[in-house]
Amino acid sequence: MTLGELFLGAMSSGVITKGEMTWVTDHQDGFSRTEEAVAQRLGRMIDQGSIQLGCRMPSR
């Protein structure tokens, strides 16, 4: 998984899982400047309520 994939998945579903949040925090030391900016944007979107912390329902 990459931060870009995670970000796009959260944007398309409006949800980020606890496991994905854990992955972000575990890998943030290795982020490039661009990835840091993406992580900050993701955090702002969570703060604004645009992305919810929860679980995704599997698609049929």
PyMOL Python script that loads the backbone (N, CA, C, O; Angstrom):
from pymol import cmd

cmd.read_pdbstr("""\
ATOM      1  N   MET A   1       0.848  -1.170   0.000  1.00  0.00           N
ATOM      2  CA  MET A   1       0.000   0.000   0.000  1.00  0.00           C
ATOM      3  C   MET A   1       0.896   1.236   0.000  1.00  0.00           C
ATOM      4  O   MET A   1       1.953   1.259   0.632  1.00  0.00           O
ATOM      5  N   THR A   2       0.453   2.254  -0.718  1.00  0.00           N
ATOM      6  CA  THR A   2       1.157   3.527  -0.696  1.00  0.00           C
ATOM      7  C   THR A   2       0.204   4.583  -0.155  1.00  0.00           C
ATOM      8  O   THR A   2      -1.008   4.376  -0.113  1.00  0.00           O
ATOM      9  N   LEU A   3       0.754   5.699   0.252  1.00  0.00           N
ATOM     10  CA  LEU A   3      -0.084   6.780   0.764  1.00  0.00           C
ATOM     11  C   LEU A   3      -1.017   7.289  -0.324  1.00  0.00           C
ATOM     12  O   LEU A   3      -2.166   7.632  -0.042  1.00  0.00           O
ATOM     13  N   GLY A   4      -0.539   7.342  -1.563  1.00  0.00           N
ATOM     14  CA  GLY A   4      -1.378   7.792  -2.666  1.00  0.00           C
ATOM     15  C   GLY A   4      -2.590   6.892  -2.857  1.00  0.00           C
ATOM     16  O   GLY A   4      -3.704   7.378  -3.047  1.00  0.00           O
ATOM     17  N   GLU A   5      -2.373   5.577  -2.808  1.00  0.00           N
ATOM     18  CA  GLU A   5      -3.483   4.629  -2.929  1.00  0.00           C
ATOM     19  C   GLU A   5      -4.465   4.786  -1.776  1.00  0.00           C
ATOM     20  O   GLU A   5      -5.680   4.783  -1.976  1.00  0.00           O
ATOM     21  N   LEU A   6      -3.936   4.923  -0.585  1.00  0.00           N
ATOM     22  CA  LEU A   6      -4.777   5.097   0.594  1.00  0.00           C
ATOM     23  C   LEU A   6      -5.602   6.375   0.480  1.00  0.00           C
ATOM     24  O   LEU A   6      -6.799   6.379   0.765  1.00  0.00           O
ATOM     25  N   PHE A   7      -4.954   7.455   0.061  1.00  0.00           N
ATOM     26  CA  PHE A   7      -5.638   8.740  -0.078  1.00  0.00           C
ATOM     27  C   PHE A   7      -6.760   8.658  -1.110  1.00  0.00           C
ATOM     28  O   PHE A   7      -7.870   9.129  -0.860  1.00  0.00           O
ATOM     29  N   LEU A   8      -6.478   8.064  -2.260  1.00  0.00           N
ATOM     30  CA  LEU A   8      -7.497   7.948  -3.297  1.00  0.00           C
ATOM     31  C   LEU A   8      -8.664   7.081  -2.842  1.00  0.00           C
ATOM     32  O   LEU A   8      -9.818   7.377  -3.151  1.00  0.00           O
ATOM     33  N   GLY A   9      -8.367   6.013  -2.111  1.00  0.00           N
ATOM     34  CA  GLY A   9      -9.429   5.159  -1.580  1.00  0.00           C
ATOM     35  C   GLY A   9     -10.297   5.895  -0.573  1.00  0.00           C
ATOM     36  O   GLY A   9     -11.520   5.748  -0.575  1.00  0.00           O
ATOM     37  N   ALA A  10      -9.671   6.681   0.280  1.00  0.00           N
ATOM     38  CA  ALA A  10     -10.428   7.459   1.270  1.00  0.00           C
ATOM     39  C   ALA A  10     -11.259   8.539   0.590  1.00  0.00           C
ATOM     40  O   ALA A  10     -12.388   8.809   0.999  1.00  0.00           O
ATOM     41  N   MET A  11     -10.701   9.155  -0.448  1.00  0.00           N
ATOM     42  CA  MET A  11     -11.441  10.183  -1.187  1.00  0.00           C
ATOM     43  C   MET A  11     -12.661   9.585  -1.892  1.00  0.00           C
ATOM     44  O   MET A  11     -13.740  10.177  -1.874  1.00  0.00           O
ATOM     45  N   SER A  12     -12.496   8.437  -2.500  1.00  0.00           N
ATOM     46  CA  SER A  12     -13.599   7.855  -3.274  1.00  0.00           C
ATOM     47  C   SER A  12     -14.700   7.290  -2.381  1.00  0.00           C
ATOM     48  O   SER A  12     -15.876   7.327  -2.743  1.00  0.00           O
ATOM     49  N   SER A  13     -14.318   6.764  -1.208  1.00  0.00           N
ATOM     50  CA  SER A  13     -15.329   6.162  -0.331  1.00  0.00           C
ATOM     51  C   SER A  13     -15.799   7.111   0.774  1.00  0.00           C
ATOM     52  O   SER A  13     -16.888   6.938   1.321  1.00  0.00           O
ATOM     53  N   GLY A  14     -14.978   8.110   1.098  1.00  0.00           N
ATOM     54  CA  GLY A  14     -15.312   9.007   2.200  1.00  0.00           C
ATOM     55  C   GLY A  14     -15.020   8.413   3.563  1.00  0.00           C
ATOM     56  O   GLY A  14     -15.445   8.939   4.592  1.00  0.00           O
ATOM     57  N   VAL A  15     -14.275   7.287   3.556  1.00  0.00           N
ATOM     58  CA  VAL A  15     -13.989   6.570   4.800  1.00  0.00           C
ATOM     59  C   VAL A  15     -12.516   6.183   4.833  1.00  0.00           C
ATOM     60  O   VAL A  15     -11.937   5.804   3.815  1.00  0.00           O
ATOM     61  N   ILE A  16     -11.920   6.285   6.019  1.00  0.00           N
ATOM     62  CA  ILE A  16     -10.588   5.743   6.256  1.00  0.00           C
ATOM     63  C   ILE A  16     -10.702   4.823   7.468  1.00  0.00           C
ATOM     64  O   ILE A  16     -11.342   5.173   8.459  1.00  0.00           O
ATOM     65  N   THR A  17     -10.092   3.665   7.387  1.00  0.00           N
ATOM     66  CA  THR A  17     -10.218   2.687   8.460  1.00  0.00           C
ATOM     67  C   THR A  17      -9.160   2.922   9.543  1.00  0.00           C
ATOM     68  O   THR A  17      -8.170   3.622   9.328  1.00  0.00           O
ATOM     69  N   LYS A  18      -9.393   2.329  10.687  1.00  0.00           N
ATOM     70  CA  LYS A  18      -8.427   2.421  11.788  1.00  0.00           C
ATOM     71  C   LYS A  18      -7.083   1.828  11.365  1.00  0.00           C
ATOM     72  O   LYS A  18      -6.028   2.371  11.692  1.00  0.00           O
ATOM     73  N   GLY A  19      -7.130   0.714  10.638  1.00  0.00           N
ATOM     74  CA  GLY A  19      -5.902   0.085  10.161  1.00  0.00           C
ATOM     75  C   GLY A  19      -5.122   0.981   9.212  1.00  0.00           C
ATOM     76  O   GLY A  19      -3.892   1.020   9.255  1.00  0.00           O
ATOM     77  N   GLU A  20      -5.836   1.699   8.357  1.00  0.00           N
ATOM     78  CA  GLU A  20      -5.170   2.623   7.437  1.00  0.00           C
ATOM     79  C   GLU A  20      -4.556   3.794   8.191  1.00  0.00           C
ATOM     80  O   GLU A  20      -3.457   4.238   7.859  1.00  0.00           O
ATOM     81  N   MET A  21      -5.255   4.295   9.200  1.00  0.00           N
ATOM     82  CA  MET A  21      -4.689   5.375  10.020  1.00  0.00           C
ATOM     83  C   MET A  21      -3.429   4.893  10.740  1.00  0.00           C
ATOM     84  O   MET A  21      -2.450   5.631  10.855  1.00  0.00           O
ATOM     85  N   THR A  22      -3.464   3.666  11.218  1.00  0.00           N
ATOM     86  CA  THR A  22      -2.285   3.091  11.874  1.00  0.00           C
ATOM     87  C   THR A  22      -1.134   2.988  10.890  1.00  0.00           C
ATOM     88  O   THR A  22       0.010   3.277  11.241  1.00  0.00           O
ATOM     89  N   TRP A  23      -1.427   2.576   9.652  1.00  0.00           N
ATOM     90  CA  TRP A  23      -0.385   2.466   8.630  1.00  0.00           C
ATOM     91  C   TRP A  23       0.253   3.836   8.384  1.00  0.00           C
ATOM     92  O   TRP A  23       1.476   3.944   8.289  1.00  0.00           O
ATOM     93  N   VAL A  24      -0.571   4.878   8.280  1.00  0.00           N
ATOM     94  CA  VAL A  24      -0.047   6.238   8.040  1.00  0.00           C
ATOM     95  C   VAL A  24       0.898   6.634   9.176  1.00  0.00           C
ATOM     96  O   VAL A  24       2.004   7.113   8.925  1.00  0.00           O
ATOM     97  N   THR A  25       0.468   6.438  10.411  1.00  0.00           N
ATOM     98  CA  THR A  25       1.318   6.860  11.531  1.00  0.00           C
ATOM     99  C   THR A  25       2.584   6.015  11.634  1.00  0.00           C
ATOM    100  O   THR A  25       3.637   6.528  12.014  1.00  0.00           O
ATOM    101  N   ASP A  26       2.496   4.730  11.302  1.00  0.00           N
ATOM    102  CA  ASP A  26       3.677   3.862  11.356  1.00  0.00           C
ATOM    103  C   ASP A  26       4.710   4.196  10.283  1.00  0.00           C
ATOM    104  O   ASP A  26       5.898   3.942  10.480  1.00  0.00           O
ATOM    105  N   HIS A  27       4.283   4.761   9.149  1.00  0.00           N
ATOM    106  CA  HIS A  27       5.180   5.010   8.030  1.00  0.00           C
ATOM    107  C   HIS A  27       5.526   6.482   7.807  1.00  0.00           C
ATOM    108  O   HIS A  27       6.264   6.805   6.877  1.00  0.00           O
ATOM    109  N   GLN A  28       5.010   7.366   8.635  1.00  0.00           N
ATOM    110  CA  GLN A  28       5.198   8.793   8.374  1.00  0.00           C
ATOM    111  C   GLN A  28       6.656   9.246   8.421  1.00  0.00           C
ATOM    112  O   GLN A  28       7.000  10.252   7.801  1.00  0.00           O
ATOM    113  N   ASP A  29       7.509   8.538   9.131  1.00  0.00           N
ATOM    114  CA  ASP A  29       8.926   8.913   9.176  1.00  0.00           C
ATOM    115  C   ASP A  29       9.604   8.780   7.815  1.00  0.00           C
ATOM    116  O   ASP A  29      10.595   9.461   7.550  1.00  0.00           O
ATOM    117  N   GLY A  30       9.081   7.911   6.952  1.00  0.00           N
ATOM    118  CA  GLY A  30       9.687   7.690   5.654  1.00  0.00           C
ATOM    119  C   GLY A  30       9.025   8.460   4.515  1.00  0.00           C
ATOM    120  O   GLY A  30       9.386   8.271   3.353  1.00  0.00           O
ATOM    121  N   PHE A  31       8.063   9.323   4.831  1.00  0.00           N
ATOM    122  CA  PHE A  31       7.350  10.058   3.782  1.00  0.00           C
ATOM    123  C   PHE A  31       8.230  11.123   3.144  1.00  0.00           C
ATOM    124  O   PHE A  31       9.029  11.781   3.811  1.00  0.00           O
ATOM    125  N   SER A  32       8.061  11.275   1.837  1.00  0.00           N
ATOM    126  CA  SER A  32       8.707  12.382   1.128  1.00  0.00           C
ATOM    127  C   SER A  32       7.931  13.659   1.449  1.00  0.00           C
ATOM    128  O   SER A  32       6.894  13.611   2.110  1.00  0.00           O
ATOM    129  N   ARG A  33       8.431  14.789   0.983  1.00  0.00           N
ATOM    130  CA  ARG A  33       7.725  16.062   1.225  1.00  0.00           C
ATOM    131  C   ARG A  33       6.336  16.044   0.607  1.00  0.00           C
ATOM    132  O   ARG A  33       5.383  16.560   1.189  1.00  0.00           O
ATOM    133  N   THR A  34       6.227  15.456  -0.559  1.00  0.00           N
ATOM    134  CA  THR A  34       4.929  15.373  -1.227  1.00  0.00           C
ATOM    135  C   THR A  34       3.970  14.507  -0.420  1.00  0.00           C
ATOM    136  O   THR A  34       2.806  14.862  -0.238  1.00  0.00           O
ATOM    137  N   GLU A  35       4.463  13.372   0.061  1.00  0.00           N
ATOM    138  CA  GLU A  35       3.627  12.488   0.880  1.00  0.00           C
ATOM    139  C   GLU A  35       3.230  13.161   2.186  1.00  0.00           C
ATOM    140  O   GLU A  35       2.113  12.963   2.663  1.00  0.00           O
ATOM    141  N   GLU A  36       4.117  13.949   2.770  1.00  0.00           N
ATOM    142  CA  GLU A  36       3.769  14.691   3.989  1.00  0.00           C
ATOM    143  C   GLU A  36       2.618  15.653   3.716  1.00  0.00           C
ATOM    144  O   GLU A  36       1.712  15.794   4.538  1.00  0.00           O
ATOM    145  N   ALA A  37       2.655  16.310   2.566  1.00  0.00           N
ATOM    146  CA  ALA A  37       1.580  17.230   2.200  1.00  0.00           C
ATOM    147  C   ALA A  37       0.262  16.476   2.020  1.00  0.00           C
ATOM    148  O   ALA A  37      -0.796  16.962   2.420  1.00  0.00           O
ATOM    149  N   VAL A  38       0.331  15.293   1.418  1.00  0.00           N
ATOM    150  CA  VAL A  38      -0.874  14.475   1.235  1.00  0.00           C
ATOM    151  C   VAL A  38      -1.423  14.045   2.595  1.00  0.00           C
ATOM    152  O   VAL A  38      -2.633  14.088   2.816  1.00  0.00           O
ATOM    153  N   ALA A  39      -0.549  13.635   3.496  1.00  0.00           N
ATOM    154  CA  ALA A  39      -0.979  13.221   4.835  1.00  0.00           C
ATOM    155  C   ALA A  39      -1.619  14.390   5.585  1.00  0.00           C
ATOM    156  O   ALA A  39      -2.609  14.205   6.293  1.00  0.00           O
ATOM    157  N   GLN A  40      -1.065  15.580   5.433  1.00  0.00           N
ATOM    158  CA  GLN A  40      -1.657  16.753   6.075  1.00  0.00           C
ATOM    159  C   GLN A  40      -3.035  17.056   5.497  1.00  0.00           C
ATOM    160  O   GLN A  40      -3.964  17.393   6.230  1.00  0.00           O
ATOM    161  N   ARG A  41      -3.159  16.933   4.176  1.00  0.00           N
ATOM    162  CA  ARG A  41      -4.471  17.168   3.549  1.00  0.00           C
ATOM    163  C   ARG A  41      -5.484  16.135   4.030  1.00  0.00           C
ATOM    164  O   ARG A  41      -6.640  16.468   4.294  1.00  0.00           O
ATOM    165  N   LEU A  42      -5.053  14.899   4.139  1.00  0.00           N
ATOM    166  CA  LEU A  42      -5.922  13.843   4.632  1.00  0.00           C
ATOM    167  C   LEU A  42      -6.389  14.164   6.056  1.00  0.00           C
ATOM    168  O   LEU A  42      -7.565  14.005   6.383  1.00  0.00           O
ATOM    169  N   GLY A  43      -5.465  14.612   6.888  1.00  0.00           N
ATOM    170  CA  GLY A  43      -5.813  14.995   8.261  1.00  0.00           C
ATOM    171  C   GLY A  43      -6.811  16.137   8.305  1.00  0.00           C
ATOM    172  O   GLY A  43      -7.749  16.112   9.102  1.00  0.00           O
ATOM    173  N   ARG A  44      -6.617  17.144   7.452  1.00  0.00           N
ATOM    174  CA  ARG A  44      -7.563  18.266   7.402  1.00  0.00           C
ATOM    175  C   ARG A  44      -8.952  17.804   6.969  1.00  0.00           C
ATOM    176  O   ARG A  44      -9.962  18.265   7.501  1.00  0.00           O
ATOM    177  N   MET A  45      -8.994  16.896   6.008  1.00  0.00           N
ATOM    178  CA  MET A  45     -10.283  16.394   5.537  1.00  0.00           C
ATOM    179  C   MET A  45     -10.996  15.583   6.619  1.00  0.00           C
ATOM    180  O   MET A  45     -12.223  15.622   6.717  1.00  0.00           O
ATOM    181  N   ILE A  46     -10.244  14.860   7.419  1.00  0.00           N
ATOM    182  CA  ILE A  46     -10.824  14.130   8.553  1.00  0.00           C
ATOM    183  C   ILE A  46     -11.348  15.138   9.575  1.00  0.00           C
ATOM    184  O   ILE A  46     -12.458  14.988  10.085  1.00  0.00           O
ATOM    185  N   ASP A  47     -10.554  16.160   9.874  1.00  0.00           N
ATOM    186  CA  ASP A  47     -10.981  17.200  10.822  1.00  0.00           C
ATOM    187  C   ASP A  47     -12.248  17.910  10.366  1.00  0.00           C
ATOM    188  O   ASP A  47     -13.099  18.249  11.189  1.00  0.00           O
ATOM    189  N   GLN A  48     -12.381  18.139   9.057  1.00  0.00           N
ATOM    190  CA  GLN A  48     -13.544  18.832   8.498  1.00  0.00           C
ATOM    191  C   GLN A  48     -14.763  17.921   8.373  1.00  0.00           C
ATOM    192  O   GLN A  48     -15.874  18.401   8.153  1.00  0.00           O
ATOM    193  N   GLY A  49     -14.565  16.625   8.511  1.00  0.00           N
ATOM    194  CA  GLY A  49     -15.669  15.689   8.373  1.00  0.00           C
ATOM    195  C   GLY A  49     -15.908  15.215   6.953  1.00  0.00           C
ATOM    196  O   GLY A  49     -16.885  14.513   6.693  1.00  0.00           O
ATOM    197  N   SER A  50     -15.026  15.590   6.025  1.00  0.00           N
ATOM    198  CA  SER A  50     -15.156  15.133   4.641  1.00  0.00           C
ATOM    199  C   SER A  50     -14.843  13.651   4.513  1.00  0.00           C
ATOM    200  O   SER A  50     -15.394  12.961   3.655  1.00  0.00           O
ATOM    201  N   ILE A  51     -13.957  13.169   5.369  1.00  0.00           N
ATOM    202  CA  ILE A  51     -13.614  11.749   5.432  1.00  0.00           C
ATOM    203  C   ILE A  51     -13.873  11.288   6.859  1.00  0.00           C
ATOM    204  O   ILE A  51     -13.434  11.913   7.824  1.00  0.00           O
ATOM    205  N   GLN A  52     -14.596  10.179   6.969  1.00  0.00           N
ATOM    206  CA  GLN A  52     -14.978   9.637   8.270  1.00  0.00           C
ATOM    207  C   GLN A  52     -14.072   8.470   8.650  1.00  0.00           C
ATOM    208  O   GLN A  52     -13.600   7.728   7.790  1.00  0.00           O
ATOM    209  N   LEU A  53     -13.837   8.322   9.947  1.00  0.00           N
ATOM    210  CA  LEU A  53     -13.116   7.164  10.459  1.00  0.00           C
ATOM    211  C   LEU A  53     -14.134   6.057  10.651  1.00  0.00           C
ATOM    212  O   LEU A  53     -15.113   6.234  11.376  1.00  0.00           O
ATOM    213  N   GLY A  54     -13.919   4.925  10.015  1.00  0.00           N
ATOM    214  CA  GLY A  54     -14.883   3.828  10.129  1.00  0.00           C
ATOM    215  C   GLY A  54     -14.467   2.631   9.327  1.00  0.00           C
ATOM    216  O   GLY A  54     -13.279   2.335   9.196  1.00  0.00           O
ATOM    217  N   CYS A  55     -15.453   1.938   8.785  1.00  0.00           N
ATOM    218  CA  CYS A  55     -15.168   0.760   7.963  1.00  0.00           C
ATOM    219  C   CYS A  55     -15.924   0.865   6.651  1.00  0.00           C
ATOM    220  O   CYS A  55     -16.984   1.486   6.571  1.00  0.00           O
ATOM    221  N   ARG A  56     -15.368   0.258   5.642  1.00  0.00           N
ATOM    222  CA  ARG A  56     -16.005   0.241   4.330  1.00  0.00           C
ATOM    223  C   ARG A  56     -16.805  -1.038   4.175  1.00  0.00           C
ATOM    224  O   ARG A  56     -16.363  -2.115   4.574  1.00  0.00           O
ATOM    225  N   MET A  57     -17.966  -0.908   3.603  1.00  0.00           N
ATOM    226  CA  MET A  57     -18.781  -2.088   3.288  1.00  0.00           C
ATOM    227  C   MET A  57     -18.273  -2.653   1.963  1.00  0.00           C
ATOM    228  O   MET A  57     -18.035  -1.901   1.018  1.00  0.00           O
ATOM    229  N   PRO A  58     -18.107  -3.963   1.891  1.00  0.00           N
ATOM    230  CA  PRO A  58     -17.641  -4.547   0.624  1.00  0.00           C
ATOM    231  C   PRO A  58     -18.673  -4.332  -0.471  1.00  0.00           C
ATOM    232  O   PRO A  58     -19.877  -4.389  -0.224  1.00  0.00           O
ATOM    233  N   SER A  59     -18.193  -4.087  -1.678  1.00  0.00           N
ATOM    234  CA  SER A  59     -19.111  -3.902  -2.805  1.00  0.00           C
ATOM    235  C   SER A  59     -19.556  -5.271  -3.305  1.00  0.00           C
ATOM    236  O   SER A  59     -18.832  -6.258  -3.170  1.00  0.00           O
ATOM    237  N   ARG A  60     -20.740  -5.321  -3.876  1.00  0.00           N
ATOM    238  CA  ARG A  60     -21.295  -6.599  -4.339  1.00  0.00           C
ATOM    239  C   ARG A  60     -20.794  -6.962  -5.689  1.00  0.00           C
ATOM    240  O   ARG A  60     -21.164  -8.007  -6.224  1.00  0.00           O
TER     241      ARG A  60
END
""", "prot")
cmd.dss("prot")
cmd.show_as("cartoon", "prot")
cmd.util.cbc("prot")
cmd.orient("prot")
